[in-house]
Structures are given as structure tokens and as C-alpha cells.
Amino acid sequence: MSDFSDKVVYQVYPKSFQDTNGDGFGDIPGVIERLDYLQDLGVDYLWLTPFFISPQRDNGYDVADYRNIDPKFGTMEDLERLVEQSAKHGIGLMLDMVFNHTSTQHEWFKRALEGEQKYQNYYIFKEGTPDQPPTNWQSKFGGPAWEYVPHLKKWYLRLYDVTQADLNWDNPQVREELKEILRFWKEKGIRAFRFDVINLVSKPEEMIDDCEGDGRRFYTDGPHIHEYLKEMVHDTGIENFVTVGEMSSTTLENCIKYSAPEEKELSMCFNFHHLKVDYKNGDKWALMPTDYKALKALFEKWQMGMQTGGGWNALFWCNHDQPRIVSRMGDEDTYWKESAKMLAGMIHLMRGTPYIYQGEEIGMLNAHYPSIDLYKDVESLNYYQILLKKGKTKQEALEILAARSRDNSRTPMQWDAEQYGGFSEVEPWLAMSAAFRPEITVAQQREDEDSILNFYKQLISVRKTYPVIAKGEISFIETGNNMILAYERKLGEQKIIVFCNLGKEKQEVAISDAWCDFKILLNNYAGREKISGEKSYIMKPYELLVLENEIQE
């Protein structure tokens, strides 16, 4: 495995990043147009969410052709130009491979529906009658996980949308097809891959009802998952690529194995446990205040567990499926800037590879749409109806969507204060965030030394300057306060101490004698310079305080 410990990945959602042809839809030339900005930010890799041919039922995660560019995004020549220009800017491209399922518009599935047994074996079809699904498993988008095809008298598994049919990885021909897709993109110059919900691809041989849950315990981190990942990586020669797996409802033990270098599976893993601490009874669509005690415990469990086991974390708050973290765990108003910086510093300084989702570096906020008519996300629209059927009022359902919808992260990138934020000259495919304001733009923050954008540049710079951040060990400091997260990074004699005030109330922290000579490396409040001689320190709302034991050359 190559050394990627000091690298930073930036996620681009092309559909909402930059429109260059005036159709209100972001495109690949738009990414090229912004490479100078991304280079200036300091990132090493661009993860591009899918731009392959797709009916866009799930915004490109329903792939109809893995080898061709959807014309809405541009052409293969545009993509080849992006590979070339990115390399000139010192940036690698990471493609998003959706290998758990295909669109039902994919040629394989169409041929399966036409009755070709070979292609029916590419998917998971089960004989049955219209009134009796093979199991009681539930789709992650709501409703049954099976869809009946009357003329075949068979059901097919679809863990997500009805138009996303799960592939049968137990079929060697399927695995070979997917390897060929990776080889195709390798030849185009791609050197990094992100694998969508990859830990769900190995289904159990015997499919039975789940009397305890929605079925996920039977197929999550399934029976052959490690075997299939090793085979895919080995046979395509991507052992030294940067690879990251999105792991749905996974376990620490499996993530250690997925990402430990000696296993030769993946470079790192996304897990989502820390983003469920505001789910009431584990239900994404039931709101509750953030459980900060649980948040702290989860970070400690995963950081220490992955370190002990030799695994590697992908560090993130935001992506195309998650609400904006400042809206979720920070403050949208008085402490908008401070909370955005604190949340960034908290994870960028942990052990792992940090990911920045477009707009996160300027503190973009949730969509705050006042009407269901503004939402486009299939999951959100499905759950709006489910919530109404459960007895929620329209207003209550909208409040839940305002906190949880995936559209919160998909609003157009805010480059400047023009009507459509510099994203497009025409009305975008998805409405601008109702929280759009001039200070939450790249143009304004570039000119402000104290901006969130410039703080992100600083975080990326210190990762590359201080080996202790990229390669050091981590240990957590008990503060006796649920609202203060504190940890130490250590590499030889080099140390940094990180304190995070997670809320809007002032908090007091004890200052150990061992830290009395430490200097302040980073602080999200201007004017703080030293703590020498103090036995305690009063942290301001959402304050980030980072101490170092010596000045690095």
C-alpha cells in the first residue's frame, strides 16, 4: 500500500459544483474550471461522485453504463482532459464505483428481463408469487427490499430504490465484469477509487426473514466480503492505489480487516456510527438532540480500535448523503464561523485521512426548504410520504426533512454572491439553500484572513508540515465533561494536544503541568497566544485549542 497518511481528499458532487454550459446542471468542464481553486486549497485527491450514464433516479448512483459519461456531465474527452489537468495541478482523481447494484436500465438487467438466464444470474432473482416476497427485508429507501416481475414470476432484490437491482457477487462472471470496469478506468489514468456500500455486496446463501430488524444483519459485512475484496484488488492491480470503502452499518472488527495493509483489501473505510448520535432509537427520521457523550465514546472507540488493529479511518463529517455539519452540530448564526472551524479541526487532527465535502470549507448550511416541492431526493420524497402515513403533519414532516434530507448537501456550490451563487447563470437543477448569504461564499472568504476557508487551508498545511498529525499515535484525554473532547497526538518527542468545546456554553478545562510550556498551534478565536502558567482554561463557545510542545522546522 502506498503512503497516503498526509493526503487530503476533496469530494466533488459534479451536478452541483459548477455549470459551464448554462443548463443549470454541473459538469466535468466545471470541475476543470475550478482546479486552480482546489490546488490553492491544498487537496491531493478529488473524489467525483458518479457521472456515468444513468437515469438519475438516485442522482447517478443508479448506473446504466459504467464505461461512458452521461452527456449531462460532458464527454469522455472532457474526462480525459480533467485527468490530465488535475495531474498538472498535483491532484489525483478518485472515481466512485457503485458495484452493489446497477440501474434497471443497465443492459444486463434489460437482458435479464428479456429472459436470458445468464443475465438473470447477474442479479438476485427468486421464484415466487405476487403476494409473498422471498423475505421480509426492508429497503433502505423505505418499503420492501424485493420487487416482483410478473412476466418472469420472480422477485429481484433491491436494497435501495426499485430501479437499483442488487448484483449477484457470488457469480464469478459478475466479479469479472466489475474487474474489467476497474481496468478500463485504470487505463484512463485513474489512480484512486471509492467503493459505494461495498460491505453489502456479499449476500447470504440462505435468505430468511428477519424477526429482529430490517434484514441488514444478514447481508452487512457478508459471508464472502473479505475474500471478494481481496480478489478484486489483487486481480486489477490496485493494491497501491488509494481506495476507500463506504461501509454501511459495519463493525470495528471488519473495518480493521478491510483497511489493515497486510490484508491487501482497501486503504481506508468510511463508517457512519458517529453520525447517528442524533437518531432517536436509531431511526434517521426521528429527531433528537445530539448525544455528545455517545459522540465522544464513538470517536474514542474507533480511533483507538483502528490504531490497535492497524486499520485506517477515513475522517469526515459531510458528504452527498449527509446534512451539513454546521447546521447539525454547530451554530448557524452567532458562532457559525467558530463552530465550523472547531468541527473541522476536531477530525482533521485525528488519526486517519480527512475528507472535505464541497462547500464544507466555507461553512455551507442546510437547504431549509419551505416546501416539499423544492426537494428532489428520491429518499426524501419517499420518506415524506411515509411520515405522513405515520400521522405526522406536513409541517412536522418538513421539519424532519429539513434536518435529514440528502438534498441538504446537494444545493449548488456557493462561489459568489450572485443570484445562483456563481454556480450557474440560469436556475439550477436544485434550488439554492434558503440559508444562502454573502459571507458563505468563496469570493468573500478568500479576502478574509480569519475565514473558514483560510482555516481549512491552514489545517491542510499543518498536516503536511507536522508528521505527528499524519503519522502519530492518538490517545484520548478524560476531561470529565461531555462537552469537551480532548486528545493527544504523539510521534517520538513531538506532541500536540487538541481540545474541542462541542457546544455554545463556556467550559473550563484543567491544564496539566506537563503542558505548561506548550505553544498554541491553532485556535479558532483570534488573539489567543499562550496558556503558560495557567492551571485551567476557560474555553469559549465552540472553541478549538491546539497546543504543540515545540516549534517545527
N, C-alpha and C positions, 0 to 999 in steps of 0.2 A: 504493500500500500504506500502511496506517496504521502509526503508530509503536508498536511493541509491545516495544521493547527493554528497558523497565524492568518488564515484566509477568512474573508467575509463574503457572504453571498447576498445578493440583492434580488428579490423576486419582482419580476415584471408581469403584470396582468395585461397583455398587449391590447386587449379590447378596450381598456380604459386608460392607457398610458399616453399615447399621442396619435392624433388623427392627422394624416398629411394630405389626404385626397378629398376632404370635405364631405364625407358621407356620415360623419358622427360616430364613426367606428374606428378604434385604434388599430394600427397596422405595424408591420415589420419595418417599413421605412421610418415610421415614427420612433422606433427604438434606436435606429441608426442615427437619427437626428439628435438624440439626447445622449449619445455616447460621451461627449465632452463632459457633460454634467456628471455622469456616472464615474468617469475617470477621476474627476475632481473630488468626488465624494470619497473615493479610495477603495471601492469594492473590487473583488477579484473575479467573481463569477456572477453571471446573470442567469437566474432560473426563469425561463419563459414558460408560462402555463400554455396548454395545448393550442396550437394554431393549425392543426391538421384539418382535413376536410371533415365536416361534421354538420349535422342538422341543428346544432347549437341548442338542443333541448336542455342540456346541462352545461351550457357555456363552454363547449369544447371537450368536456370530459366524457363525451359520447362520440368516440372516434369512428368515422366511417371509412377512413383510408389513412393508414399510418405513414405512408410514404409521400403524400402530397399535401401542399399548402392550400388551405381554404382561401379561395380568391378574395374573400373579405379582408384577409390579412396581407395579401400580396402574392408574390410568386416565389418559385424555387430560386430564381436568380436573386431576388431580394434577400432570401435567407442566406444564400451563399455569400452575398455582399456583407451581410451582418456578421457572419463568421469571420470574414476577412478583416472587416473594420474593427470588430471587437478585439481581435488579436493585436491589431496595431495600437489599440488603446490599453493593452495589457490586461484584457478581460476575457475570460473563457465563457463559453455558453453551456448551460445546463438545460437539457430538454426534459420535458415531463412525459413519462411513459405510462399510459393508462392501460395496464395489462390484466386487470381483474375482469374487465368486461369490454365489449365493443358496443357501438351503436347497433340497433336492429336494422339500420340502413347499410351496414357493412356487407360487402359481397358474401362473406362467409355465412352470415345469418340469412341473407336472402336465399342462398342456395340450400340452407337447412330447411327453410320454409317451403321450398320447392320439392322437398322430399329426399334430397341427396343424403344418404346415410353418413357419408364421410364428414359432411359439414354439420350434421346433427351431433356427431361425436365431438365436434369442436366446442360444443356448448353442453349444458347440463339439462337434458330433457328427461322427463319422467312420464310414463304412461299414466292415464288417469281419467276420471270423469269430471265434468264441468263443476260439480258441486263438492269435490273433495281434493283440495290441494295436497301435494305429497307430504308436506309438513305444515305446522302452524307458525313457521318462522315469519318475522315481520321485516318489511323493507326499512332501510334506514331513512327513507324519504316518507315513510308512512304507508300503512296498508300492507297487504300480503306480499311476501317475497317471491311469489310464484305467479306466472301469467299463463292462462290457458290458450292453446291454439286449436280451435275447433276442427279444422280440416285434417290436422295431424292426430287429434285426440291425445295430445300430450301437453304437459306443462313445462315451461322453462324457468330456471332460477334467475332472478334479477334482484340482487340485494339492494339496488338503488332504484332508479326510475324504470318504468315499464319499457322504455326504449333502450335500456342498458342491460344486455343479456350477459350473464356471467360465463366466462370461458372455462373450459374443462382442462385444467393443467395436468390432470392425470393422463391425458392423451399426449404421448411423445410428439405427435405431429404438431400439436398446438405449441408446445415448447420450442420446437424447431422454427416454426413460423415467427415467433416472437424474437428468437435469437437473430434471425435474418433481418428483422427490422432494426435491431441494435447495430448490426454490422453495416447496414445501409447508412445509418446516421454517423457512424464512425468514419466512413469513407468521405462524408461531407465535412469532416473536421470537428465534429462534436467530441468533447473530452470530459463531459460530466452528465450524469443522468439522475433524475428524481423519479422514483417509482411510486405511483399512486396506490394507496391502500394495499400495498404489496403483501402484507401479512394475512390477507384474506383469501389468497388465491388457491390454497390447498384445502379442498373441501373433504369432509369425512366420507369414507366409502359407504357407510350406512347412514342414511339421513332419517332422523327420527324427530318426533315432536319435542319441543322444549317446554317442560312443565314449570320451569322456573323463570324463564325470561323470553327474549325475542329470537333466540336461536344462535346468537353470536358466540356463545361458549363452545359451540360445536365446530365452527369454522375459523375462529380467530387464532392466529399462530397455529395453523392446522397441522395435520399429521406428517406431511412431507415438505413443509415450508423451507426448512434449512437445506434439505437435500436439493430442492429445486432451485433455490437461490445460488448455491454453490455451483451447480451445473450451469446455470445461465451465465454467471460471471466468468467461470473458467472457459466455457466454450466460445465466448465472444471476446475474450482477452481484455476485459475491462478491470482487471484486478487493481491496476494503478490509476484508474480514473477516480475522480471524486463522485461518489454515489451516495444517495440518501434515500432511505425508505420511509414513506408515511405509514406509521403503524397505528392501526385503529384498535382501541381498547386492549392494548398489548400489556405484557408484563415486563418487569425489570429483567428477569432472568433471560427472557427471549431477546430483549434488546442488547444485552451484553453479548449474546452469541451472534446476533445479526451484525454487530459492529466491531467485535474484537478482531484485530488484524490477522491473527493466526487462523481464524475461521474462513477468511477469504470470501466473505459474503458482501457486506456493504461497508462504506466508510463511516456512516453515522445514521442515527434514527431520529425521527420526529415522534414524540409521544405527546398525548394531549391531556394527561391527568391534571396538570396544573391549571388547565383552562376549564375545569369542571367544578371549581370550588364555589361557583355561584349558581350551580344547578341544584334545585330543590329535589331531594330524593333521587339525584342522578338524572333528572329529566331536564334536557336542554330547554324545553319550552315552559318550564316552571321557574319563575324568578325568585331569587333570594339574595340578600347582601353577601358580599364576598366573605368567605371564611378564611381569614388571614392566618389563623393558627394552622389550618389544613394546608394552605399555600406554602407556608414555611416548611412544614413537615415533608411535603411532596418534593420541594426543591432539594432538601437535605437527603431524602431517601434516594432520589435519582442521581444526584451529583455524587454522593458517596458510594452508592452501589455501582454505578458505571465506572468510577475510578478504581474501586477494589477489584472489579471483574475485568478491567481492561477494555471496557466499551467506550463509546464516544457519543456525546449528545449533540444534536442539532438544537441550538438555543433560539427560541422565538417566542414572541407574543402574538404577532399578527400574520395572517395570510389571506388568501382569497376566500376562505371559508369561515373566517373568524371576525367578530366585531372589532372595531378599533379599540386598542387597549387603553388609550387616554379616556375615552368615553366609558370604558368598562371598569377600570381600576384606578383611574386618575381623576382629574378635575377638569371640566370643560371650560371653566370660567377663571376665577381668581388665580388658581395655581396651575393653569393649563401648561405653561412653559416648564415650570418646575417639576410637575408630575411626569410630563413626557420625558424629561431628561433623567429623572430618577429611575423610571421604569426601563429605559434604555440601558443605563449604566448597570442596573441590577443584573441583567442577563448577559450583557457583553463582557462582563468581567468574570463570569463563571467559567468553569471548565467545559469546553466544547466549541463548536463553530457557530457564530451568530449569523442569523438571517434577518434582513431588513425587508419589510414589505413596502412596496411603493407608497409614498405619502406618509409612512410612519416617521420618516426622518424630518418631516415638517409638522408633525403632530396633528395629522388629519383626524377628523371626528366622524362619528356615526352619521348615517344619512338623515335621520329624524324626519322621515317622510310622513306627511299628514294624512295620506290617503293610500288605500291598498292599490289603487290604480297606478301608482308610481313604482310599485315593486315588479321585478322581472324574474327573480329567482324561483325556479320550479319547487324547491324545497319549501320556501317561504309561502308560496301560493297554496301548496298542498296543506301546510300546517295551519294556515289561516282558516281554511275550511274545517279542518279537524278541531281547531279551538272553538269555532262557532258551534259545531255539533256537540262539543263537550259543555256547552252552556255559557261560554264567555260572550260578553257583549262585543260589538265591533270595536269599541274604544279599547277594551281590555286586550283584545287580540292584537290591535295595532301597537299597543304599548309593549307587548311581548315581542313582536316583530322588530320594533324599534331597538330593542336590546339584543336580539339574537340573529336577525336576518343576515344571510351571507351577502346581501346587497350592501350592507354597511361598509364592506371593504372594497366594493366594486365600483363605487362612484368615481367619476373621472378625476385623474390626477390634477392637482391644483398648481399650475405653473405660475400663473399671474392673476391679477385681479379683474381681468376681463370677464364678460358675461358667462362664458363657458370655461373660465379658468385657464385659458391658453391651450386647453386640450383640443378644441376644435373651433371652427368658425361657424358651425351650424349646431342645431340642437343635438346633444349626444344621445346615443342608444339608451343610456340610463341617466336619469336626472342627476344634476349636481346635488351634492349634500346640501340640505337646508341649513346646515351649520357653516357653510362656506363664508369666510370672511377674509379681508385683505392680508391680515398678518399670518394666515395659514396658507402661504404661497411661497414657492421657491424664490420668486423675484424679490419679495420683501425680506425674506430671511437671509438671502445672500449678502445683503447690505448691513445686517445686524450682527455684530461680533458675538452677542450674547444669545443668538437664536438657537433653536432646537437643531436646525440643520448644521450649524457650525459645531455644536456639541457632538453630533454624530460623527463629523469629520475627526474631531478630537479623539473620540472613542476608537475609531478605526486606526488612527495614527498610533495611539498608545499600545494597541495590540501588537502592532508591527515593531514598536520600539522596545517594549518590555517583554522579554522572553517569559517572565513569570506569569503573564496573562495567557500566553499561548500554550505554554508547556508545564506550568507549575501545578503542584498539588493543591487541592482545596480542602479546607476544614471549616466547620461552622462554629460560630461563637454563640453561646447561650446568653441571651440578653434578659431573660425573664419578662419579656414584653412581646406580646403577639404582634404589635405594630412595628417592631424593629427587626429587620432581617440583617444579620451580620455574618461575614465570613472572611477567612484569611486565605490568600494565595501565597505559596512558598515554592521557591526554586533555588536550592543551595542556600546562600545567605540573603537572597533577595526576597522581600516580603511586601505585600500590600494588604491593607485591611479595608473592607468595604462595609459601610453602614447605610442602610436604607430605611427611611421613615415612610411607611406604607400609607399613611393617612394624612388628613388635614389638621390634626391636632399636634401641638408641640410635644416632643418626647425627650426624656432625659436618658442619656447613656453613660455608663461608667467608663472612664478612661484608665486602662491598665498602666502601671508604671513602665511596663515594657514598651509602651507606645509613646512615651513622653517626648522622645526625640524624633518621632516620625514627622514628615512634612506632608502638607496637603497636596496630593497629586491632582485630584479632581473634586470640584464642588459645584453644585448647580445653583448656588446663590453667590452673586458677585460680592467680593470684599472679604471673604474669609481667607485668612492666610496661614494661621497656625493654631495649635492647641497646646503648645508647650506649657507644662506645669499645671494643667487643669486636671482635676480629679473626675470631673463629669462635664458633659457637653449637652447643651440644650439644642436638640435638632428641630429645625423649623419644619413647617408642613411640607411633606413630600421631599424632604432634603436627602440628597446623596452626598456622602462624605467618604472620600477615598484617601487613605494615608499610605505613604511609602516610607521605607526605612532608609533609603539612600537615593541620591540623585543619580539617574542612569546617564551613561555617556552616550 
